[in-house]
Amino acid sequence: MNLSSILLNEGYLDNLAVKLSKKFPHLKFYVKFGERIDVKGSQQDMADFGNKYHGQVLGDYEVFHTDDDDQGEIVRIIKRD
């Protein structure tokens, strides 16, 4: 991955996080490492969002959701392979 694609991904993710924050004000969307978006909120809100949108494709990214026994709900928007 070259520097321009990193900057492009970061700009895309930042823009996506802002748009999602407006559409889902009860959740927080944090860009992490310039590679993914971590979704934060109540366990119920994260479960509802994750169950509804798991697997949905957003450009080169997709919504990932799992319920971890130790950490609870985990929802991220990650780069597709």
Rosetta blueprint (number, residue, H / E / L):
1 M L
2 N L
3 L H
4 S H
5 S H
6 I H
7 L H
8 L H
9 N H
10 E H
11 G H
12 Y H
13 L H
14 D H
15 N H
16 L H
17 A H
18 V H
19 K H
20 L H
21 S H
22 K H
23 K H
24 F L
25 P L
26 H L
27 L L
28 K E
29 F E
30 Y E
31 V E
32 K E
33 F L
34 G L
35 E L
36 R E
37 I E
38 D E
39 V E
40 K E
41 G L
42 S L
43 Q H
44 Q H
45 D H
46 M H
47 A H
48 D H
49 F H
50 G H
51 N H
52 K H
53 Y H
54 H L
55 G L
56 Q L
57 V E
58 L E
59 G L
60 D L
61 Y E
62 E E
63 V E
64 F E
65 H E
66 T E
67 D E
68 D E
69 D L
70 D L
71 Q L
72 G E
73 E E
74 I E
75 V E
76 R E
77 I E
78 I E
79 K E
80 R L
81 D L
